[in-house]
Amino acid sequence: MRLVWFRNDLRLSDNPALRHGCASDEPVAALFIISPTQWRQHKMAPIRQRFILAQVDALGRELAALGIQLHLLRVETFAEVPAALADLCRELGVSQLYANQAIELDEQRRDHGVTAALAEQEVGCHWLNGCCVLPPGRVLTGGREMFKVFTPFSRAWLKALDEDGFVIHRAPAPRGDSQPWQPLAERAFVDEGLGELTPDPRWPVGEAEALRRLHAFLEQRVLDYGETRDFPALAGTSILSPYLAAGIVSPRQCVAALQQRLGGRPQSKAQPGFVWLNELIWREFYRHLLVLIPTLSMNRPFKPETAALPWSWDPDAFAAWCEGRTGYPIVDAAMRCLNATGWMHNRLRMIVASFLTKDLHIHWRLGEDYFMSRLIDGDLAANNGGWQWAAGTGADAAPYFRVFNPTTQGQRFDPQGEFIRTWVSELADLPATHVHQPHDWLRLKGRQDYPAPMVDHAVARVRAIEMFRDLEKQ
């Protein structure tokens, strides 16, 4: 018996672990492990948990139709997984385990424990690359080291992909009679606190839905992506991040579909489609960094010296940011959108992260954790990379000089205030000429229903730059 362990790769197509697991005539079973306590410790958002479990339900039905039974285990923490998995392998008579490689530190430690526990039962473990187009360690400098700077990584990644190429593998063929599948909603071991397992209707599950979104984006918007991607009131992005984070669609499938759409792979910014491809390369970069620098999984900065920065931990200021009560309309609209939907446009993620760290001078770790606790696409590598980039502690060539002005960012990327008026009800009736700086207009109308700016951006910006300059003098 071979066992395929699904994790953040909840798909049948282009799944190396499943493909290799089904490469012989031996019987195949599948596994998904629910770890509620560990998920909470990792701040996994309830909306993300529901999305994942709904996809597991869909995956279980699809596997059952292929004659493969998906076993579910509830194991509270990663530390308990090796023993629980060893018991299951013994019960099923498993000789080989197949899984796609994890890149996060806790997950790697769990997998090392599994390898050791199963070795005692002479069960072979096979860890494959299912999370990246090119596996961590493939893209190296001339000195055979992994990159710490994005631009040369991007160039080397493109070159390595040209050399290696890749193949998209179809879902496996049926392996026998279909199996029964009991829906998760009927199973007692799923956390009651999650409520109904039906996901938010804005985020339907299933590989077919992920591929539909991918191809619709490529057909309708990819050529304009460079011009529209920064405007949250426009439907300019792919909206694929939850599906990539859960592995419902693979990054290889995205690159392959882009190549098919364009008739080739773009190689530079001057070529159509490259801007979106570059975003996929950023995703790869942050995942490779997580493997290169394990301390990134431990709340430590990419630049160790920035651990000495005098960040604030002000709970009242942090709560105002979380709840969208800062008095800066684009920041408040973005945070209220996140709290209501579990998703935030990437330009807005940069704006609100800059505001928390560079205007309020609050530690990036609080923002990183809050995002994870709310985002349907919460992913450690991308979330940590983005927050450290915004805070000036991460992989960035010019960290502390970049301080976003929240007012001018709003004026530039939501010029008519459409996004702001959608999410900040107090400003819904303001004209576009006042929506980004509403306080004088509201005062003339005798209204006090929207908060005053909690900080003076010009003053806060100077203080943020001074924090980093003082650090350099130490």
C-alpha positions as CSV (number, residue, x, y, z in Angstrom):
1,M,0.0,0.0,0.0
2,R,1.2,3.5,-0.9
3,L,0.0,6.5,1.1
4,V,-0.2,10.1,-0.4
5,W,-0.3,12.8,2.3
6,F,-2.0,16.0,1.1
7,R,-1.0,19.2,2.8
8,N,-1.0,22.6,1.0
9,D,-1.4,20.9,-2.3
10,L,-5.1,20.1,-2.4
11,R,-5.4,19.1,-6.1
12,L,-5.3,16.1,-8.4
13,S,-3.5,17.7,-11.4
14,D,0.2,18.6,-11.4
15,N,0.6,17.1,-8.0
16,P,4.1,15.4,-7.8
17,A,3.3,13.4,-4.6
18,L,0.1,12.0,-6.1
19,R,1.7,11.3,-9.4
20,H,4.6,9.3,-7.9
21,G,2.2,7.6,-5.4
22,C,0.1,6.3,-8.3
23,A,3.1,5.3,-10.5
24,S,2.7,1.6,-9.8
25,D,0.0,-1.0,-9.6
26,E,0.1,-1.0,-5.8
27,P,-3.0,0.1,-3.9
28,V,-3.1,3.8,-3.0
29,A,-4.7,5.6,-0.1
30,A,-4.6,9.3,0.7
31,L,-4.4,11.3,3.9
32,F,-5.2,14.8,5.2
33,I,-4.4,15.7,8.8
34,I,-6.4,18.4,10.6
35,S,-4.4,20.0,13.4
36,P,-6.7,22.6,15.0
37,T,-4.5,23.5,17.9
38,Q,-1.5,23.9,15.7
39,W,-3.5,26.0,13.2
40,R,-4.6,28.3,16.0
41,Q,-1.0,28.6,17.2
42,H,0.0,29.6,13.6
43,K,-2.8,32.2,13.7
44,M,-4.6,30.6,10.8
45,A,-7.7,32.6,10.0
46,P,-11.1,30.8,10.5
47,I,-12.1,31.8,6.9
48,R,-8.9,30.1,5.7
49,Q,-9.6,27.0,7.8
50,R,-13.2,26.7,6.4
51,F,-11.9,27.2,2.8
52,I,-9.3,24.5,3.2
53,L,-11.7,22.0,4.8
54,A,-14.3,22.7,2.1
55,Q,-11.6,21.9,-0.5
56,V,-10.6,18.8,1.4
57,D,-14.3,17.7,1.2
58,A,-14.2,18.3,-2.6
59,L,-10.9,16.5,-2.9
60,G,-12.2,13.6,-1.0
61,R,-15.1,13.2,-3.4
62,E,-12.8,13.4,-6.4
63,L,-10.4,10.9,-5.0
64,A,-13.2,8.5,-4.1
65,A,-14.4,8.7,-7.7
66,L,-10.9,7.5,-8.7
67,G,-11.1,4.6,-6.3
68,I,-8.7,6.3,-3.8
69,Q,-9.9,6.6,-0.2
70,L,-9.0,9.9,1.6
71,H,-8.3,9.2,5.3
72,L,-8.8,12.0,7.8
73,L,-6.9,12.3,11.0
74,R,-7.4,14.9,13.7
75,V,-4.0,15.4,15.4
76,E,-3.9,18.5,17.5
77,T,-0.3,19.5,17.1
78,F,2.6,18.8,14.7
79,A,4.5,17.1,17.5
80,E,1.9,14.4,17.7
81,V,1.8,13.7,13.9
82,P,4.7,11.2,13.7
83,A,3.2,8.8,16.1
84,A,-0.3,9.2,14.7
85,L,1.0,8.7,11.1
86,A,3.0,5.6,12.2
87,D,-0.1,4.1,13.6
88,L,-2.1,4.7,10.4
89,C,0.7,3.2,8.3
90,R,0.8,0.2,10.5
91,E,-3.0,-0.2,10.3
92,L,-3.2,0.2,6.5
93,G,0.0,-1.8,5.7
94,V,1.7,1.2,4.1
95,S,5.2,0.6,2.6
96,Q,5.8,4.0,1.0
97,L,4.7,7.5,1.9
98,Y,4.6,10.3,-0.7
99,A,4.2,14.0,0.2
100,N,5.2,17.4,-1.3
101,Q,7.9,19.2,0.6
102,A,7.1,21.7,3.3
103,I,9.2,24.9,3.5
104,E,8.1,26.3,6.9
105,L,10.3,25.4,9.9
106,D,7.6,23.8,12.1
107,E,6.4,21.8,9.2
108,Q,9.9,20.7,8.3
109,R,10.5,19.6,11.9
110,R,7.2,17.6,11.8
111,D,8.3,15.9,8.5
112,H,11.8,15.0,9.9
113,G,9.9,13.4,12.8
114,V,7.7,11.5,10.4
115,T,10.7,10.2,8.5
116,A,12.3,9.0,11.7
117,A,9.2,7.3,13.0
118,L,8.4,5.6,9.7
119,A,11.9,4.4,9.3
120,E,11.4,2.2,12.3
121,Q,8.6,0.5,10.4
122,E,10.7,0.3,7.2
123,V,8.3,2.7,5.5
124,G,10.0,4.8,2.9
125,C,9.3,8.6,2.8
126,H,9.4,10.5,-0.5
127,W,9.4,14.3,-0.3
128,L,8.8,16.1,-3.6
129,N,8.6,19.6,-4.9
130,G,5.0,20.7,-5.3
131,C,5.0,24.2,-3.9
132,C,7.4,26.0,-6.3
133,V,8.1,26.1,-10.0
134,L,11.8,25.5,-9.2
135,P,12.6,23.9,-5.9
136,P,14.6,25.8,-3.2
137,G,18.3,25.3,-3.8
138,R,17.9,25.2,-7.6
139,V,18.4,28.9,-8.2
140,L,21.9,29.8,-7.1
141,T,24.5,32.6,-7.4
142,G,27.8,32.2,-9.2
143,G,29.2,31.2,-5.9
144,R,26.6,28.4,-5.5
145,E,24.7,30.1,-2.8
146,M,21.0,30.9,-2.6
147,F,20.0,34.5,-3.4
148,K,19.1,37.1,-0.8
149,V,18.2,39.9,-3.3
150,F,15.2,39.7,-5.6
151,T,16.4,41.2,-9.0
152,P,19.4,38.8,-9.5
153,F,17.2,36.0,-8.2
154,S,14.6,36.8,-10.9
155,R,17.1,36.8,-13.7
156,A,18.7,33.5,-12.5
157,W,15.2,32.0,-12.0
158,L,14.2,32.7,-15.6
159,K,17.5,31.3,-16.8
160,A,17.1,28.1,-14.7
161,L,13.6,27.7,-16.0
162,D,14.7,27.9,-19.6
163,E,17.3,25.2,-18.8
164,D,15.1,22.9,-16.8
165,G,11.7,23.3,-18.4
166,F,8.7,21.6,-16.8
167,V,5.8,19.3,-17.5
168,I,2.2,19.7,-16.2
169,H,1.0,16.2,-15.2
170,R,-2.7,15.3,-15.5
171,A,-4.7,13.8,-12.6
172,P,-4.2,10.1,-12.2
173,A,-6.5,7.6,-14.0
174,P,-9.1,5.7,-12.0
175,R,-7.6,2.9,-10.0
176,G,-10.7,0.8,-9.4
177,D,-14.3,1.1,-8.2
178,S,-15.3,4.4,-6.7
179,Q,-15.2,4.6,-2.9
180,P,-17.9,6.1,-0.6
181,W,-17.2,9.5,0.8
182,Q,-18.7,10.9,4.0
183,P,-18.9,14.7,3.9
184,L,-16.9,16.6,6.6
185,A,-20.0,18.3,7.9
186,E,-21.2,14.9,9.1
187,R,-17.9,14.1,11.0
188,A,-17.7,15.0,14.6
189,F,-14.0,15.7,14.8
190,V,-14.1,19.0,12.8
191,D,-13.9,22.1,15.1
192,E,-17.4,23.3,16.0
193,G,-16.1,26.8,16.4
194,L,-15.7,27.1,12.6
195,G,-19.4,27.0,12.0
196,E,-20.6,25.8,8.6
197,L,-17.9,24.3,6.5
198,T,-19.4,25.9,3.3
199,P,-16.9,28.5,2.3
200,D,-17.6,32.2,1.6
201,P,-19.5,32.3,-1.7
202,R,-16.9,34.8,-2.9
203,W,-14.4,31.9,-2.8
204,P,-15.9,28.7,-4.3
205,V,-13.6,25.7,-3.9
206,G,-12.5,23.2,-6.5
207,E,-9.8,22.8,-9.1
208,A,-12.2,23.7,-11.8
209,E,-13.0,27.0,-10.2
210,A,-9.3,27.8,-9.7
211,L,-8.5,27.0,-13.4
212,R,-11.6,29.0,-14.5
213,R,-10.3,32.1,-12.6
214,L,-6.8,31.6,-14.0
215,H,-7.9,31.3,-17.6
216,A,-10.4,34.2,-17.3
217,F,-7.7,36.4,-16.0
218,L,-5.3,35.5,-18.7
219,E,-7.9,36.0,-21.4
220,Q,-9.3,39.2,-20.1
221,R,-6.8,41.1,-17.9
222,V,-3.2,39.9,-18.1
223,L,-2.2,42.2,-20.9
224,D,-3.5,45.2,-18.9
225,Y,-2.2,43.9,-15.6
226,G,0.7,46.3,-15.3
227,E,-1.6,49.3,-15.7
228,T,-4.5,48.1,-13.6
229,R,-3.1,45.9,-10.8
230,D,-2.6,48.8,-8.3
231,F,-6.1,50.1,-8.4
232,P,-8.3,48.3,-5.8
233,A,-11.6,49.6,-7.3
234,L,-10.8,47.8,-10.5
235,A,-10.9,44.1,-11.2
236,G,-7.3,44.1,-12.3
237,T,-5.7,41.2,-10.5
238,S,-6.1,37.4,-10.8
239,I,-7.7,36.8,-7.4
240,L,-5.9,33.5,-7.4
241,S,-3.9,33.9,-4.1
242,P,-6.3,31.7,-1.9
243,Y,-6.1,28.9,-4.5
244,L,-2.3,29.1,-4.7
245,A,-1.9,29.2,-0.9
246,A,-4.0,26.1,-0.5
247,G,-2.4,24.4,-3.5
248,I,-5.7,24.1,-5.4
249,V,-3.8,25.4,-8.4
250,S,0.0,25.1,-8.8
251,P,2.5,27.8,-9.7
252,R,3.6,25.6,-12.6
253,Q,0.0,25.6,-13.9
254,C,0.0,29.4,-13.8
255,V,3.3,29.7,-15.7
256,A,2.2,27.1,-18.3
257,A,-1.2,28.8,-18.8
258,L,0.6,32.1,-19.3
259,Q,2.9,30.7,-21.8
260,Q,0.0,29.1,-23.7
261,R,-1.9,32.4,-23.7
262,L,1.1,34.4,-25.0
263,G,2.7,31.8,-27.2
264,G,5.9,31.9,-25.1
265,R,7.3,32.9,-21.8
266,P,8.0,36.7,-21.4
267,Q,11.6,37.5,-20.4
268,S,11.6,41.2,-19.6
269,K,9.4,44.1,-18.5
270,A,9.0,45.2,-22.1
271,Q,7.1,42.0,-23.0
272,P,3.4,41.5,-22.3
273,G,2.5,39.4,-19.3
274,F,5.9,39.8,-17.7
275,V,4.6,41.9,-14.8
276,W,2.3,39.1,-13.7
277,L,5.0,36.5,-14.2
278,N,7.3,38.6,-12.0
279,E,4.7,38.4,-9.2
280,L,4.9,34.6,-9.4
281,I,8.7,35.0,-9.2
282,W,8.4,37.1,-6.0
283,R,6.3,34.3,-4.6
284,E,9.1,31.8,-5.4
285,F,11.7,34.2,-3.9
286,Y,10.0,34.5,-0.6
287,R,9.6,30.7,-0.4
288,H,13.2,30.1,-1.2
289,L,14.2,32.6,1.5
290,L,12.2,30.8,4.1
291,V,14.3,27.7,3.4
292,L,17.5,29.6,3.3
293,I,16.8,31.5,6.5
294,P,14.8,29.3,8.9
295,T,14.7,32.1,11.5
296,L,12.2,33.9,9.3
297,S,9.7,31.3,10.6
298,M,10.6,32.3,14.1
299,N,9.5,36.0,14.1
300,R,13.0,37.2,13.5
301,P,14.0,39.9,11.0
302,F,15.7,39.1,7.7
303,K,18.3,41.8,8.7
304,P,19.4,40.7,12.2
305,E,20.5,44.2,13.2
306,T,17.0,45.6,12.9
307,A,15.9,43.5,15.9
308,A,17.2,46.4,17.9
309,L,14.7,48.9,16.4
310,P,12.6,50.6,19.1
311,W,9.2,49.4,17.9
312,S,6.0,50.4,19.7
313,W,3.6,47.8,21.0
314,D,0.8,50.4,21.8
315,P,-2.4,48.3,22.1
316,D,-4.8,51.2,21.5
317,A,-3.0,52.4,18.4
318,F,-2.8,48.8,17.1
319,A,-6.6,48.3,17.7
320,A,-7.4,51.5,15.8
321,W,-5.4,50.2,12.9
322,C,-7.0,46.8,13.0
323,E,-10.5,48.2,13.1
324,G,-10.0,50.8,10.4
325,R,-10.2,53.9,12.8
326,T,-7.0,55.7,11.9
327,G,-8.5,58.7,10.2
328,Y,-6.7,58.0,7.0
329,P,-9.4,56.9,4.5
330,I,-7.5,54.5,2.3
331,V,-6.0,52.7,5.3
332,D,-9.4,52.4,7.0
333,A,-11.1,51.2,3.9
334,A,-8.5,48.5,3.4
335,M,-8.7,47.2,6.9
336,R,-12.5,47.2,6.9
337,C,-12.4,45.3,3.6
338,L,-10.0,42.7,5.2
339,N,-12.1,42.3,8.3
340,A,-15.3,41.8,6.2
341,T,-14.0,39.6,3.4
342,G,-10.7,37.9,4.5
343,W,-8.9,39.4,1.5
344,M,-7.0,42.6,0.7
345,H,-5.6,44.0,-2.6
346,N,-1.8,43.8,-2.8
347,R,-1.3,47.6,-3.1
348,L,-3.5,48.1,0.0
349,R,-1.4,45.5,1.9
350,M,1.7,47.7,1.2
351,I,-0.1,50.9,2.2
352,V,-1.5,49.6,5.5
353,A,1.7,47.8,6.4
354,S,3.7,50.9,5.8
355,F,1.2,52.9,7.9
356,L,1.5,50.5,10.9
357,T,5.3,50.3,10.9
358,K,6.4,53.7,9.5
359,D,3.5,56.0,10.8
360,L,2.6,54.3,14.0
361,H,6.0,52.7,14.5
362,I,4.4,49.5,15.7
363,H,6.3,46.2,15.4
364,W,5.7,44.4,12.1
365,R,5.2,41.2,13.9
366,L,1.8,42.4,15.2
367,G,0.7,43.3,11.7
368,E,2.0,40.0,10.3
369,D,0.0,38.0,12.9
370,Y,-3.1,40.1,12.4
371,F,-3.0,39.5,8.6
372,M,-2.6,35.7,9.2
373,S,-5.6,35.7,11.6
374,R,-7.8,37.3,8.9
375,L,-6.6,36.4,5.5
376,I,-8.1,33.6,3.4
377,D,-4.8,33.4,1.5
378,G,-2.6,33.5,4.6
379,D,0.8,32.1,3.6
380,L,3.8,32.4,5.9
381,A,6.4,33.1,3.2
382,A,4.5,35.7,1.3
383,N,3.0,37.4,4.4
384,N,6.4,37.5,6.2
385,G,8.2,38.7,3.1
386,G,5.7,41.4,2.5
387,W,5.6,42.7,6.0
388,Q,9.4,42.8,6.4
389,W,9.7,44.5,3.0
390,A,7.2,47.2,4.2
391,A,8.9,47.5,7.7
392,G,12.4,47.9,6.2
393,T,13.7,44.8,8.0
394,G,13.5,42.5,5.0
395,A,15.0,41.7,1.6
396,D,15.0,45.2,0.1
397,A,17.7,47.3,-1.4
398,A,16.4,50.7,0.0
399,P,14.4,49.9,3.1
400,Y,14.0,52.9,5.4
401,F,13.7,55.6,2.7
402,R,10.4,54.1,1.5
403,V,7.6,55.5,3.6
404,F,4.3,55.5,1.9
405,N,2.2,58.7,2.3
406,P,-1.3,57.2,2.9
407,T,-3.0,60.3,1.5
408,T,-1.2,60.5,-1.7
409,Q,-1.3,56.7,-2.1
410,G,-5.1,57.0,-1.9
411,Q,-5.3,59.9,-4.3
412,R,-3.1,58.0,-6.8
413,F,-4.6,54.5,-6.7
414,D,-8.2,55.3,-5.8
415,P,-8.5,58.7,-7.4
416,Q,-12.3,58.9,-7.4
417,G,-12.6,57.4,-3.9
418,E,-14.7,54.5,-5.2
419,F,-13.0,51.9,-3.0
420,I,-13.0,54.2,0.0
421,R,-16.7,55.0,-0.2
422,T,-17.5,51.3,-0.6
423,W,-15.9,50.4,2.7
424,V,-16.0,53.6,4.9
425,S,-19.7,54.2,5.3
426,E,-19.1,57.6,7.0
427,L,-17.5,58.9,3.8
428,A,-20.0,57.4,1.3
429,D,-21.6,60.7,0.5
430,L,-18.4,62.7,0.1
431,P,-17.4,64.1,-3.2
432,A,-14.2,62.8,-4.8
433,T,-12.4,66.1,-4.2
434,H,-12.7,65.7,-0.5
435,V,-12.8,61.9,0.1
436,H,-9.0,61.5,0.7
437,Q,-8.8,64.5,3.1
438,P,-12.3,64.6,4.5
439,H,-11.9,66.3,7.8
440,D,-12.3,70.0,6.8
441,W,-15.4,69.1,4.7
442,L,-16.9,67.1,7.6
443,R,-16.2,69.9,10.0
444,L,-18.0,72.4,7.8
445,K,-21.0,70.1,7.8
446,G,-20.8,69.8,11.6
447,R,-20.1,66.1,11.4
448,Q,-18.0,64.1,13.8
449,D,-18.7,60.6,12.7
450,Y,-15.2,59.9,11.2
451,P,-12.1,59.9,13.4
452,A,-9.4,62.6,13.1
453,P,-6.0,61.4,11.8
454,M,-4.3,59.6,14.7
455,V,-0.9,60.8,13.6
456,D,0.7,63.6,11.5
457,H,2.2,61.7,8.7
458,A,5.0,64.2,8.0
459,V,6.1,64.0,11.6
460,A,5.8,60.2,11.8
461,R,7.8,59.8,8.6
462,V,10.7,61.8,10.0
463,R,10.7,59.7,13.2
464,A,10.6,56.4,11.2
465,I,13.7,57.4,9.2
466,E,15.4,58.5,12.3
467,M,14.9,55.1,13.9
468,F,16.8,53.5,11.1
469,R,19.5,56.2,11.0
470,D,20.1,55.9,14.7
471,L,20.4,52.1,14.3
472,E,23.2,52.6,11.7
473,K,25.1,54.7,14.2
474,Q,25.2,52.0,16.8
